[in-house]
Amino acid sequence: MKRYKLPVILFLSSSLLFSCSQSNESSTTEPAKKETAKESSQVDLNQISTDYRTFAIAEIDEFVKKTEEFANAVIAGDVEKAKELYAPARMHYERSEPIAEAFAELDPKIDAREGDVPDAEWGGYHRIEKGLWVENTTKGYEKYAEQLIKDVKLLRAKVETVDVTPDLLITGAVDLLNEVSTSKVTGEEDHYSHTDLYDFVANVEGAEKIYELMSPALKEKDEALAKEIEQRFQAVYALLDKYKKGDGYISYTELTKDQVKELSQSINELAEPLSKLGVVLEG
């Protein structure tokens, strides 16, 4: 869980310089051409925002569906089924964090870790996680499961109102990776289940989706940077693939300190060129 403060880092502007020797035709047609180019660029950015919105809403739709399955297993008292569903369900939330976490009042209800909020207010996924893995029970956690269903459905309703802007996407892509390399890499996110690798993968996938939408515009500006970013994504996935187990991933506790460090460095190496995306699109 992380709060996003979104600086406005993407502006579309143009300046027109005319010499007194230019003809009237030139002075009238050149501004028109530049204005057309500006409008075309803005349309493309609007389409990118629209496409990401579609992606994020689809992820949140799946998050609601998978959360209901998870919560119903808790309510039914099926500990093993709930454990099985926990991490895969959360991946949909992690992929769409730039939008999901925009609702500051709902994010802690869904995704707060122990200590993030007063104990009396603590619920959501991580409260249930503690019951499942520390106490190995669902007894007493049914109320948290019921409230979780309500909260994710409210999130789905509210996400229709979010303003998806290019600056949100660019900042969000880098923040997804920074959150992994600086905080989640410590194992603090899924402290009881140690399913952290699922979150890592989902965060990287969320960042990659934003890059994929931005990449055609980036390649027009700086093909070398686009190639570098894609190579870094491949390197991160190759590293994460080493820890696959069946359809999921091994426990985070099985990684050595050196492996954790390697993973953190690889994600940082991806975040560095990805952070240049906004600057390139400004030019």
N, C-alpha and C positions, 0 to 999 in steps of 0.2 A: 504494500500500500504506500502511495506517495502522493503528495500534493503538488500540482503543477501550477507554477506561476508563468504565464505565457507572455513573454515579451514580444512586441510586434517587430519581427525581424525581416518581414518581406514587404517591400513597397514597390509598386509599379509607377515609374515616373518617366517623363521625357522632357528635354529642353530643346528649344528650336532657336538656332542662331542664323541670322540672315545678314548678308552684306548689302550695302546700299546699291551695289552694282547688279543685283539679281533683278530679273524681269518680274513684272506683276504676275505673270503666269507661274513662275517658279515659286514666288512667295506665297501663292495661294494653294498650289498643288502639294508642295512639300509638307506643310503642316497636316494636310489631309491624309497624306500617306503615313506619316508618323502616328497620327491619331488612330488610323485603321490598324496599324501594327500593334499599338497599345491595346486596342479593344480586342484584337485577336488573341493576344497573350493573356488578357484578363479572362476571356472565354475559356481558354485552355485550363487556367488555374481553377476556375469555377467548376469545370468538368472533373478535374482531379479531386476537388473537395467533395463533389457529388458522388463520385465513384467510391471514395473512401467511406463516406457516410453509409452507402449501400453495404459495403463490406462489414463495417462495424455493427450495423444493425443486425445483419445476418448472424454475426458472432454472438451478439447479445440474445438474439432469439434462441440460438442453440444453448446458450448459458442458462436461460430460463428453463428450457426443456430438461437439460441435464441436472440442473439444481433440483428440480422437482423430483427427478428419479432418485437423486442422492438423499434428499430430505425425506422422501417417503420410505426409503430403506431404514433411515434412522427412526422414524415414527413406528415402523413395523418391528423394530428391535433386531434387525439383521445387521450385525456388526461387520461381518466379513463383506457383505454386499456394499455397505456404506464405504468401507475402506477402499474397495475396488473402484468405486465411482468418484471418490473424492478428487483426486488429482486430474483426471481427464476432464471433469466438469469445470474445474477452475481454469483450465487452459483457455477456454473461450473468453473468460474475463480478462486474463492476462494479455491476450492478443489485442483486445480493444481498449486497453487502459487509457490512452489519450482522451477517449470520450467517456468511458465508464467512470474515471476518477474526476471528471469535471463536476460531478455532483457531490460536493463536499459533505452534504448531510447524509448521503447514502453509503458512500465508500466505507466509512468506519463501521457502519452497521453490517456490511457484507464481508469486509476484508480486514478488520482491525486485528492486530496481534495482541497477545496478552501484555498489558502495560500501556498500550496505546490510548486506552480510554479507561475510566473508572470501572472496577470490577462489576459493579451493579449494572453498568451499561454495556458490558462486553457480551457480544453474541456473534452470530455469523459463522462463517466457515471455520475459523481458527478455534473458536470456543468448542465447536463440535469435534474438531480435529483432536483436541486435548482429551475429550471424553473417549474417543475411539482408540487412540494409541496409548494414552497414559493409563486410563482406567479400564480400557477394553470393554466398554459398555455404551449403550445408548440410553440407559435409564436416567431420567432427569434431564435429558437433552432434547426431548421431543418438542418442548416449547420453543427452543432455539431453532429447530428445524422448521416448525410452522411459521415462525417470524421471518426466517430466511426466505421462504417462498414468497411471502408478502413483499419483502424488500426488493427482491430481484424483479418481481412483476412491476413494482413501482418504478424501478430503474428503467425497465423497458418502456414504460409509458412516458417517462420524462426525457428519454434519449431523443424523442421526436423533436424536442425543443432546442437541442444543442446547436450552436452555430459552429459548423466545421469550416475552419479557415486554413489557408496554406501555412500560416505561421504556427497554428496548432499542430499541423502534421509534421512540419520540419522539427519543431521543438520536441514533439512527442516521440518521433523516431529515435532521436539521440537520447532522450530521457529514458526510454525503455531499456536501452543498452547500458546507460550509466547506472540505472537502478540495479541491474544485475551485477555489474562489475564492482560497485562500491558498497552495496548493502546486502543484496540477496546472496552474494557469493559467500557470505559468512554463515549461511544456513539459518538465518533468523526468520525467514518467511514461513517455512513449514517446519517449525522447530520440533514438533512431536512426530510427524509422519516421515520426515526427511525425504519428501517427494519434490525437493527443490528443482531438480533437473527438468521436471515437467514445466515448471514456471519459466525456467531459463529458455527452453525451446520455444515456448509460446511468445515470450517477449521478443525474441529474435525474429520469429515469424511475423509478429506485428510490425516490427521495424522494417522488415523486408517488404511487406505489402505496401507500406508508404513509399519506399524506394522504388518499387516496381511502377507505381503510378506516376512518380516524378521522373523516372529514368529517360523517357523519350525526350523531354525538355532538357534534361541534363546532358544527354549525349549530343544534342545540338550545340551546347555551349562548351562542354569539356569532356570529350570522349575518353580521355586518359583517366580522368577522375572516376567516371562511370565504371570503367574496366577495373580500376583499383578497388572500388567498393564491392563489385561483384566477386572479385577474387577473395576479398576479406570475408564476405558472407560464406563462400564455399569453405574457407578455412575453419570458420566457427562451426559450421554444420559437420565437417569431417571430424572435428574434435568431439562434438556432442554425440555423434554416431557411435563412438567408441564405448559409450556408456549405455547403449540400448540393451534392453532385456525383453525379448518377446515383443509385445505391442507397446511396451512402456520403457522405463528407465530404471537403473539400479538405484539403491538407496544412496543418498548423498554422503552418508557416513562412510561409504566404501571408498570414496576418493581420498587419495593421500594429499598432504599439504602441497606437494609439488604439482599435483594434477589440478588442484583448485587454483593455484597460482597461474598455471598455464592457461586455464580456462578464462580467468579474469583478464590476463594479458591479451588473449586472442580477441575478446570482446572489446577491450579498450582500443585495440588496433583497428577494429571495424568502426568504432564510434568516431575516431579521429577524422577519417576522410568523409564520413557521413555527415559530420557537423558542418562541412563546407557546402552542403547542398543549397542552403538558403542564400549564401553569398553568390554562388554561381548563377542562380536563377534571378538575382537582382539585376545582373549586368545586361 
